[in-house]
Amino acid sequence: MIEVDRIMVSELKVPIELMMEHAGLSLARLAVALRDHQTPEFYIVAGSGNNGGGGLVAARRLFNWNYDVTVIIPKGFPSLQSVPMAQLERFQSIGVELEEDMPNSLPEDVTVIDAYIGYGYKRREDDLTSQVFDSMKTHRRIISLDAPSGLDVTTGVSDSGIQPMATLTIAFVKIGLLAATPQEVGTLFICDIGVPSDIYLNRLEIDWSELYDAGAIDRLNDAFAADPLNKVQLSYSENYQCWSV
């Protein structure tokens, strides 16, 4: 996915900001679709990288749609990278207050959007990360962006204990989401951010298997043509002892 981002930005001249807007819009749409109608309030936990930027886009969209939105940036505003910082400034320009302190627990009657750490997660041990994980792992109304925070998207091993009700992965299903337990991923969705299928089929030299056959890419494109936000259909292969897309 790092190489996909490089190709999109360097060769196809599609900026990160544009892809982030697509992802954040789809995240906001999914949050509305899965919301609890009795408690239409959202808490967005945003990290300092592009995953956090996508969460800020979703927060701005939800606020514009008249939902109650609280944004928490546990690492603090100065930690944001340049592109997420621009998203923060857009969000602040509409007059919304943001928080930097991660509470020990989140209100039970809100939907939490987990945009803390995306596909770049590597195991780490620090007090802040532990606090964020501990706060979210007890909450049951979580929607994670790209991958649940603390989940290694290559191995499927989770260090966080977060069990989202849904995960919205971006552009392509990461293999770790299939290796993780269903409880660690929730209902899996995928959104289109404009990545051409040729990148997957011919540029990345992927060893296509039962997990990702070429026909699955065609089916994904057909689904994206109808709707940029789709639920992922998985089936279990007894022969391969694994899930396929």
N, C-alpha and C positions, 0 to 999 in steps of 0.2 A: 504493500500500500504506500510505502514511502516512495517507491519508484513510480507508482501511478501518479502520485502528487507531483513528482518532478516532471514527468512527461506532460501532464496537464498544464503546469505553469510555464515550464521552459520551452516546450515545443509547440503546444497548442495555444499558448498565450491565454489560458483561462485562469484568471487570478484566484488565489485562495479565498479572497473576500466573496467572490461570486459563488463558489462552491459552498462556502459557509452559509451564505444566505439561503441557498436551496436546502441544505441540510436543516437549518434552523426553522425554516418554514414548515418542512415536513414534520419536524419534531413538535412544533406547536399544533399542527393539525392532528397528530396522533394523540397529543395530550388532551385536546378537546374531545376527541372521539372516545377516549378511555376515562374521562373524568367522572367523578362521583357527582351526580347532579345535585345532591344535597349539600355538598361542600365544594363549591367551584373556586377553590383557592389553590395556588401553585407556589411551591418553594423551589427555586432553581439553585442548585449547588454547583458553582462554576469554578473550574480550575484556571490555571494561568496560560494554558496553551490553546490550540485551535479547537479542542473539544469544548473548552469553556466558552470560546467565542461563539460556537454553535448554540450553546445554552443561552447566551445573552441575546442572540437573534430570536430564539424562541420566546424568551421573556418579553422582548420588545413587541413581538407579534401578539402575544397573549394580552399584554397590557393595552395594546391598541384595540383589541377585541373586547375590552371592558372587563377582563378578569382580574381578580386580586392576585398580585404578583409580589413575591418577596425574593430578592436575589442575595445570595450569600457567596462571598469570595473569600474562602478561608485563608488563602495565602496572602491576602491583602492586595489592594489596588495596584501598588507599585510593581508587583510581581508579574503583572500581565505582559505578555509579549506584544509586539507592535500591532498585529492585526486584531487580536482580542481587545487590546486597549482602545482601538478605534471603535469597536462595537460598544465598549463600555461608555465612551464619550457620546455615542449616538443615543444610548439608553439614558444617560444622565440628562441629555438635552431635552427630554420630554418630562423632566421634573420628578423622576422616581428616586427615592432614597435606596441606597444599597447598604448591606451589612458586611462586616469583615470577620465577625466572631462566629465560629461554628458552635451551635448549641450542643449540649451533651445528648439531647434527644429532640426529635422533630415532632411537631404537633401531629397527632394521629389522624386528624380529619382533613389533611391536605394531601394533594398529589405532589410528590417530590420528583423533580427532574434531575437526574444524576448526569451532570456534564463536567465531572471533576477530572477524570483521566480516561483517555481514549485508547487507541490501539498501541500507543507508545509505552504502556505500563511495563515497568520492570520492578521486580521485588525490591521493596525499600522498607526500612524500619526507622521511623521518626515519630515523634509525639503527635505532630499535627496530622499526618496521614492516618495514624491509628485512631485519633479522635474522630476524624471524618468518617472512617470506616465504621467505627463503633456506633456513631450516631445514625448512620443510614442502615446498618444491617438489621436493626430492630424494626424498621419501618416496612410496611407491606404494600404501600401504594407508591411504588417507584417506577419511573420510566427512565431507562439508561440510554444515553446517546452513544452510538457505535459499538460499545461494549460496556458491561457493568464495570465500574471502577474497581481496580484490583484484580481484574481477570486478565491473564496472559492470553492474548488472542492467537498465539501459536500453539501452546500446549493445552489450553483450556483449564489450567489450574487457577483457582481463585484464592487470593490471600485476604480478601475483605469480608467474606461471609454475607455480602449483599445478595438479596434474592428479589430481583425486580419482578413486577407483574408483566413487564414487557421490555424488550430491547429493540431500539431502532438502529440497525447497522447501516453504514453509509456505503453506497455504490456496489459493494460486493460482500458476500458472506465470508467472514473470516473463519478459518478452520477451527480455531479454538472455541468458537461459539457452538460448534457441533460436538466437540470433545467434552465440553462442560456438561454438568447435569442439567436437566430441564429446569430445576429450581433455581439454578444460578443464572439462567438466561431469561426465563419467563417466555411469554409469547414473542416469537421473533418476527420482526418486520424489517424491510429494506427500503431505502429511498434512493431515487435517481438524482445524481448531481451532475449528469452530463458526460460521464466517462464513456468513450466509444468502446464497443465490444472488441474491436481489433486489438486494443491494448492488452486485454486478457488472453485473447486467442493467439496472437502472433508476436507480441513484443516481450512478454514476461517469461517465456519458455517454461510455462507451468506443465508439470507432468500430470496431464489430465487423468482422472481416475473416476471411480464410481461417485466420488464426492462432487466433482465438478466436471461433468461431461459437456462437450461443445453444445449439445442440444439445450442444455440448461441455460446457456447464455442467450440463445435465440428465444427461449421461452421468457427469460427475464426481460429482454428487449420488448417483446410483445406486451408483457404486463406493464412495463413502464410507459409504453405508447398509450395505454388506456388510462393509467393513473400512476403518478410518480411515487406513490406510497403503496406498498404491497405487503401482505402477510406472506411469510415464507412457508412453503409446503415442504415438509421433511418426511422421509420414509426410512425405515430401518431395514438394512440388508443383513439377513441372517448369514449369508455366505461370507460377507466381508466384516461382519460384526461391527457395523458402524452406520451412522446416519448419512443419507444422501439428500441432495437438494433437488 
